[in-house]
């Protein structure tokens, strides 16, 4: 998702010895080339999540009694270059986010009985992009006994929280626009004179 935060991709501006670059430069490059500059998310934990996501959606639909539209794909905001891929849409004002972590992490989330803080920014971005203010967060771990396999939390995102996120996201996207224009200006061309 497009949101400026400290990530493994950010380095001090004067360290040109690394291939790693700031998130605004990565996004500017993605806009100019149409090619993702992010490191691919791979590995057994990611693959486990991909493989188990349909089972988690089925658990949510059956156990929680919700209709989930999974035909949504990539969603964009018309007025800015930002997008996201919700795991499903529910009713007219909610979306689904599914995680399929290892059993110990799933149980820790279940014990806390709240949305894990390391996923809050992702959920705010999804809400901002989709225009939906309610999220159904589902964690699913099929290795566990039936009664412990699934865990869900609903979050009605307060307007002031979503407005704060939107303000930060728009400021970041404005930085990307400024950077892109500056890059074109340095080569003597106008904006987007590719």
GUROVO-468347 format. One line per 8 residues: number of its first residue (from 1); their letters; for each residue x, y, z of N, C-alpha, C, O. Coordinates in steps of 0.05 Angstrom, whole numbers, always signed. Atoms other than C-alpha are relative to their C-alpha. Layout:
% GUROVO-468347
NUM) a) X Y Z X Y Z X Y Z X Y Z | ...
% end
This chain:
% GUROVO-468347
1) xxxxxxxx) +17 -24 +0 +0 +0 +0 +18 +25 +0 +41 +23 +8 | -16 -24 +3 +22 +70 -12 -3 +18 +25 -24 +31 +28 | +1 -16 -24 +37 +104 +54 +28 +3 +10 +42 -17 +14 | -28 -4 -9 +102 +135 +78 +3 -7 +29 -10 +4 +47 | -6 +8 -27 +128 +101 +139 +29 -11 -1 +39 -17 -22 | -27 +12 +0 +196 +76 +161 -2 -29 -8 -17 -45 +4 | +0 +28 +9 +208 +12 +123 +29 -8 -6 +47 +8 -3 | -27 +10 +7 +267 -31 +103 +10 +14 -25 +34 +13 -31
9) xxxxxxxx) -8 -13 +25 +267 +9 +38 +12 +27 +4 +25 +38 -14 | -9 -27 -4 +284 +76 +69 +29 +0 +10 +36 -16 +28 | -28 -3 -8 +357 +96 +76 +6 +30 +2 -9 +46 -9 | -8 -29 +0 +392 +162 +91 +4 +9 -28 +15 -6 -45 | -1 -11 +27 +390 +207 +30 +29 +0 -12 +32 -1 -36 | -27 -1 +11 +466 +209 +24 +13 -27 -4 +36 -28 -13 | -11 +27 +4 +477 +134 +23 -8 -11 -27 -28 -24 -31 | +5 +9 +27 +481 +120 -51 +12 -27 -6 +11 -36 -29
17) xxxxxxxx) -13 +26 +5 +518 +54 -43 -20 -23 +0 -12 -45 -7 | +20 +21 -1 +453 +15 -35 -20 +2 -22 -25 +24 -32 | +21 +0 +20 +401 -6 -86 -27 +7 +13 -47 +12 -1 | +24 -6 -15 +349 +8 -32 -5 +29 -1 +13 +45 +1 | +6 -29 +2 +312 +74 -39 -25 +6 +16 -39 -12 +26 | +22 -8 -16 +259 +114 -4 -27 -8 -13 -28 -13 -37 | +26 +9 +10 +186 +96 -10 -12 +20 -20 -26 +11 -39 | +10 -19 +19 +170 +161 -47 +14 -3 -27 +1 -1 -48
25) xxxxxxxx) -14 +5 +25 +224 +147 -99 -9 -26 -13 -12 -27 -37 | +10 +26 +11 +201 +75 -107 -27 +4 -14 -31 -6 -36 | +27 -4 +11 +129 +98 -119 +2 +17 -25 -12 +12 -45 | -4 -16 +24 +152 +152 -168 +10 -17 -23 +0 -15 -45 | -11 +18 +20 +191 +99 -206 -22 -19 -10 -24 -24 -34 | +21 +18 +8 +131 +52 -206 -20 +15 -19 -29 +4 -38 | +18 -16 +17 +87 +108 -235 +12 +5 -27 -2 +4 -47 | -13 -6 +25 +138 +124 -289 +4 -25 -18 +3 -23 -42
33) xxxxxxxx) -6 +24 +16 +153 +52 -310 -23 -19 -2 -24 -36 -20 | +21 +20 -1 +90 +15 -292 +8 -26 +11 -6 -46 +9 | -11 +25 -11 +133 -37 -258 +5 +3 +30 +17 +23 +38 | -3 -1 -29 +132 -52 -184 +30 +0 +7 +46 -15 -4 | -28 -1 -9 +197 -34 -148 +3 -13 +28 +24 -12 +39 | +0 +12 -26 +178 -70 -84 +14 -27 -1 +13 -41 -21 | -11 +27 -2 +215 -132 -61 -24 -19 +0 -43 -14 +14 | +22 +18 +0 +171 -191 -76 -4 -13 +27 +15 -20 +41
41) xxxxxxxx) +6 +13 -25 +135 -220 -16 -1 -30 -6 -20 -40 -19 | -2 +29 +5 +156 -293 -18 +7 -14 +26 +14 -1 +46 | -7 +16 -23 +170 -349 +30 -22 -17 +9 -45 -14 +0 | +21 +19 -9 +133 -404 +65 -23 +12 +15 -46 +3 +12 | +22 -12 -15 +93 -359 +111 -19 +15 -19 -43 +13 -16 | +17 -13 +20 +68 -317 +52 -16 -21 -16 -40 -17 -20 | +13 +20 +15 +52 -379 +12 -22 -14 +16 -44 -20 +6 | +20 +12 -17 +15 -409 +71 -25 +17 +1 -47 +8 -1
49) xxxxxxxx) +22 -19 -1 -28 -347 +75 -16 -1 -26 -41 -1 -26 | +13 +2 +26 -43 -350 +0 -16 -25 -2 -39 -25 -11 | +14 +25 +2 -61 -423 +3 -24 -3 +18 -44 -16 +11 | +21 +3 -20 -105 -417 +64 -21 +21 -1 -42 +19 +13 | +19 -22 +0 -141 -353 +48 -28 -9 -8 -48 -1 +4 | +27 +9 +6 -199 -388 +13 -14 -16 +23 -38 -13 +27 | +11 +14 -23 -208 -433 +74 -9 +20 +21 -30 +16 +34 | +7 -20 -20 -209 -372 +119 -25 +15 -8 -43 +20 +8
57) xxxxxxxx) +24 -14 +10 -261 -337 +75 -24 -18 +4 -46 -9 +12 | +22 +19 -4 -304 -400 +77 -7 -2 +29 -31 -3 +36 | +6 +1 -29 -297 -403 +153 -16 +25 +8 -36 +23 +22 | +14 -25 -7 -319 -330 +158 -29 +0 -11 -47 +7 +4 | +27 +0 +12 -378 -339 +111 -18 -20 +15 -41 -13 +21 | +16 +21 -13 -402 -403 +146 -4 +6 +29 -27 +6 +39 | +1 -4 -29 -386 -388 +219 -12 +26 +8 -28 +28 +27 | +9 -26 -7 -401 -314 +219 -25 +8 -15 -38 +28 -9
65) xxxxxxxx) +25 -5 +15 -458 -317 +169 +1 +25 -17 -19 +40 -18 | -2 -24 +16 -432 -262 +123 +3 -8 -30 +16 -28 -36 | -4 +3 +29 -437 -257 +47 +25 +15 -8 +27 +39 -2 | -26 -13 +7 -368 -242 +20 +3 +0 -30 +2 -21 -43 | -5 -3 +28 -357 -216 -50 +30 +0 -4 +44 +18 +4 | -29 +3 +4 -289 -241 -71 +8 +8 -29 +32 +4 -36 | -6 -7 +28 -293 -216 -143 +11 +28 -3 +11 +39 -25 | -7 -28 -1 -266 -148 -123 +26 +7 -14 +27 +27 -28
73) xxxxxxxx) -26 -6 +12 -193 -150 -146 +13 +25 +12 +10 +31 +35 | -14 -24 -9 -152 -86 -143 -19 +24 -2 -32 +28 -23 | +18 -23 -2 -190 -23 -122 +17 +25 +0 +38 +25 +13 | -15 -25 +0 -166 +48 -136 -19 +23 +8 -43 +21 +6 | +14 -25 -5 -186 +117 -114 +2 +17 -25 +24 +21 -35 | +0 -14 +25 -206 +157 -174 +16 +26 +0 +29 +32 -20 | -12 -27 +0 -179 +225 -152 +30 +0 +6 +43 +20 +2 | -29 +2 -5 -109 +200 -133 +10 -27 -11 -5 -45 -15
81) xxxxxxxx) -12 +25 +8 -61 +146 -155 +6 -17 +24 +29 -17 +35 | -3 +17 -23 -72 +98 -98 -19 -23 -3 -41 -20 -14 | +17 +24 +2 -100 +28 -93 +6 -20 +21 +25 -18 +36 | -3 +22 -20 -108 -35 -52 -16 -23 -9 -34 -21 -26 | +15 +25 +6 -134 -106 -56 -12 -11 +25 +1 -26 +40 | +12 +12 -23 -184 -123 -3 -5 -30 -5 -7 -38 -28 | +5 +29 +3 -195 -198 +10 -29 -6 -6 -35 -28 -14 | +28 +3 +6 -269 -187 +1 -16 +24 +8 -6 +40 +25
89) xxxxxxxx) +18 -22 -8 -326 -138 +6 -25 -13 +13 -34 -34 +5 | +23 +10 -15 -384 -147 +55 -20 +23 +1 -14 +45 +9 | +22 -20 +0 -451 -111 +48 +9 +25 -15 +26 +23 -33 | -6 -24 +15 -447 -39 +25 +22 +17 +13 +32 +35 +0 | -19 -18 -14 -399 -11 +77 +23 -14 +14 +36 -1 +31 | -21 +14 -14 -350 -65 +100 +18 -15 -19 +10 -21 -42 | -18 +16 +15 -290 -103 +75 +12 -21 +18 +11 -19 +42 | -12 +22 -14 -255 -167 +95 +30 +1 -3 +40 +5 -25
97) xxxxxxxx) -29 +4 +1 -182 -175 +112 +7 -26 +15 -1 -29 +38 | -6 +26 -10 -156 -245 +123 +30 -3 +5 +46 +5 -12 | -28 +8 -6 -91 -268 +156 +0 -29 +8 -18 -38 +22 | -3 +28 -7 -68 -340 +162 +28 -5 +11 +45 -17 -2 | -27 +2 -12 -9 -337 +209 +5 -28 +12 -12 -45 +11 | -6 +25 -15 +27 -393 +245 -18 -1 +24 -28 +19 +34 | +19 +5 -22 -14 -423 +301 +6 +17 +25 -13 +27 +37 | -6 -15 -24 +23 -389 +358 -7 +30 -3 -18 +41 +16
105) xxxxxxxx) +8 -28 +4 +13 -319 +328 -30 +3 +0 -41 +21 +11 | +30 +0 +1 -60 -335 +314 -11 +0 +29 -29 +15 +35 | +10 +2 -28 -70 -355 +387 +6 +25 +16 -10 +34 +33 | -7 -25 -13 -34 -292 +411 -20 +22 -8 -30 +37 +10 | +20 -20 +9 -81 -249 +368 -27 -6 +13 -41 +12 +22 | +26 +7 -11 -141 -288 +393 -1 +7 +30 -21 +17 +40 | -1 -6 -29 -119 -280 +466 -2 +31 +4 -15 +39 +24 | +2 -29 -3 -111 -204 +456 -28 +10 -7 -36 +32 +2
113) xxxxxxxx) +27 -7 +8 -181 -202 +425 -2 +28 -13 -22 +42 -9 | +1 -26 +15 -165 -142 +381 +17 -3 -26 +32 -22 -29 | -15 +0 +25 -137 -126 +313 +30 +6 +7 +35 +25 +21 | -28 -5 -6 -61 -132 +315 +9 +27 -11 +3 +35 -33 | -8 -27 +7 -29 -63 +313 +17 +1 -25 +18 +21 -39 | -17 -1 +24 +20 -83 +258 -17 -2 -26 -5 -1 -48 | +17 +0 +24 -40 -88 +210 -18 +24 -1 -33 +27 -20 | +17 -23 -1 -74 -23 +229 +3 +18 -25 -17 +26 -37
121) xxxxxxxx) -4 -18 +23 -42 +19 +174 -11 -12 -26 -23 +2 -42 | +11 +13 +24 -60 -32 +121 -31 +2 +0 -42 +7 -21 | +30 -1 -2 -133 -33 +145 -10 +29 -5 -30 +33 -18 | +8 -27 +5 -136 +43 +145 +3 +7 -30 -14 +21 -41 | -4 -5 +29 -109 +45 +74 -23 -13 -16 -34 -1 -34 | +22 +14 +13 -160 -7 +52 -26 +15 +3 -42 +18 -16 | +25 -16 -5 -216 +34 +84 +0 +25 -16 -21 +32 -28 | -2 -25 +15 -192 +98 +52 -4 -5 -30 -19 +10 -43
129) xxxxxxxx) +2 +6 +29 -185 +67 -18 -28 -9 -7 -39 -1 -27 | +26 +12 +7 -251 +28 -16 -23 +18 +7 -45 +15 -3 | +21 -16 -9 -291 +82 +19 -18 -14 +20 -40 -4 +26 | +15 +16 -19 -315 +30 +69 +12 +4 +27 +36 +2 +31 | -10 -7 -27 -310 +47 +143 -1 -23 +20 +6 -19 +43 | +1 +23 -19 -321 -22 +173 +18 -23 -12 +18 -28 -36 | -17 +22 +8 -272 -80 +171 -7 -25 +17 -12 -23 +41 | +1 +26 -14 -280 -153 +188 +27 -12 -3 +35 -21 -25
137) xxxxxxxx) -27 +12 +0 -211 -178 +207 -2 -29 +9 -14 -34 +30 | +1 +29 -6 -204 -254 +205 +28 -11 +1 +44 -7 -17 | -25 +16 -2 -146 -296 +229 -9 -29 +0 -28 -37 +13 | +8 +28 +3 -148 -370 +211 +25 -18 +1 +45 -12 -13 | -22 +19 -3 -103 -428 +230 -11 -28 +1 -19 -37 +23 | +14 +26 +1 -129 -496 +208 +14 -23 +16 +2 -44 +20 | -14 +21 -16 -77 -535 +249 -13 -4 +27 -10 -25 +40 | +12 +0 -27 -115 -518 +312 -26 -15 +1 -38 -20 -19
145) xxxxxxxx) +26 +13 -3 -176 -554 +340 -22 +18 -11 -19 +43 -11 | +21 -14 +14 -241 -533 +305 -8 +26 +14 -10 +47 +1 | +10 -23 -15 -263 -484 +360 +20 +23 +1 +13 +46 +6 | -21 -20 -1 -197 -447 +357 +11 +9 -27 +28 +26 -29 | -12 -5 +27 -184 -445 +282 -4 +28 -10 +13 +40 -22 | +6 -27 +10 -217 -379 +268 -5 +20 +22 -15 +13 +43 | +3 -23 -19 -218 -312 +303 -7 +24 -17 +5 +29 -38 | +7 -24 +15 -251 -248 +280 -4 +24 +18 -12 +21 +42
153) xxxxxxxx) +5 -25 -14 -255 -176 +301 -12 +19 -20 -3 +21 -42 | +12 -21 +17 -300 -122 +273 +10 +27 +10 +12 +31 +34 | -9 -26 -7 -276 -51 +272 -15 +21 -16 -13 +21 -41 | +12 -23 +13 -318 +10 +256 +19 +23 +4 +23 +34 +25 | -22 -20 -1 -264 +60 +239 -12 +28 +5 -28 +37 -12 | +10 -27 -5 -279 +128 +270 +8 +20 -22 +29 +18 -33 | -5 -20 +21 -284 +186 +221 +26 +15 +4 +41 +19 -15 | -24 -16 -4 -228 +225 +254 +25 -16 -5 +46 -5 -13
161) xxxxxxxx) -24 +17 +5 -180 +166 +249 +4 -3 -30 +27 +0 -40 | -3 +3 +29 -195 +156 +175 +8 +27 -13 +23 +27 -32 | -8 -26 +11 -190 +231 +162 +30 +6 +5 +43 +17 -12 | -28 -4 -6 -122 +233 +196 +17 -17 -20 +37 -7 -30 | -15 +17 +19 -98 +174 +153 -1 +13 -28 +19 +14 -41 | +3 -12 +26 -126 +207 +90 +19 +24 -4 +31 +28 -25 | -18 -23 +1 -88 +271 +106 +29 -8 -4 +43 +4 -21 | -27 +9 +3 -23 +234 +114 +5 -13 -27 +26 -9 -39
169) xxxxxxxx) -3 +13 +26 -33 +192 +52 +1 +20 -23 +18 +18 -41 | +0 -21 +21 -50 +253 +9 +26 +16 +1 +36 +24 -20 | -26 -14 -2 +12 +289 +36 +23 -16 -12 +40 -5 -26 | -20 +17 +12 +55 +230 +17 -2 -1 -30 +18 +1 -44 | +3 +1 +29 +25 +225 -52 +8 +27 -13 +18 +28 -36 | -9 -26 +10 +37 +300 -61 +31 +1 -1 +42 +13 -20 | -30 +1 +0 +111 +288 -43 +9 -16 -25 +29 -9 -37 | -7 +17 +24 +113 +234 -98 -4 +17 -25 +13 +16 -43
177) xxxxxxxx) +4 -17 +23 +83 +283 -148 +22 +21 -3 +32 +26 -25 | -21 -20 +0 +134 +336 -129 +27 -13 -9 +41 -1 -25 | -24 +14 +8 +191 +286 -135 +0 -7 -30 +20 -2 -43 | +2 +6 +28 +167 +263 -203 +4 +24 -18 +19 +23 -37 | -4 -24 +15 +162 +334 -229 +29 +10 +1 +40 +19 -19 | -28 -9 -3 +232 +350 -201 +18 -17 -18 +36 -7 -30 | -17 +18 +17 +261 +289 -238 -3 +8 -29 +17 +9 -43 | +4 -9 +28 +230 +312 -304 +14 +27 -4 +26 +31 -25
185) xxxxxxxx) -13 -26 +3 +255 +383 -292 +30 -2 -2 +42 +14 -16 | -29 +3 +1 +326 +359 -281 +10 -9 -27 +33 -4 -33 | -9 +8 +26 +328 +330 -350 -10 +19 -22 -8 +14 -46 | +7 -21 +19 +300 +393 -382 -27 -4 -13 -35 +11 -31 | +26 +5 +13 +232 +364 -399 -23 +8 +19 -19 +12 +43 | +24 -6 -17 +162 +380 -375 -9 -26 +13 +1 -47 +8 | +10 +23 -15 +124 +334 -329 -12 -21 -19 -28 -14 -37 | +10 +23 +16 +111 +266 -361 +5 +2 -29 -11 -7 -45
193) xx) -8 -1 +28 +147 +281 -426 +17 -24 -7 +39 -22 -17 | -16 +24 +3 +170 +209 -429 +10 -5 -27 +24 -25 -32
% end
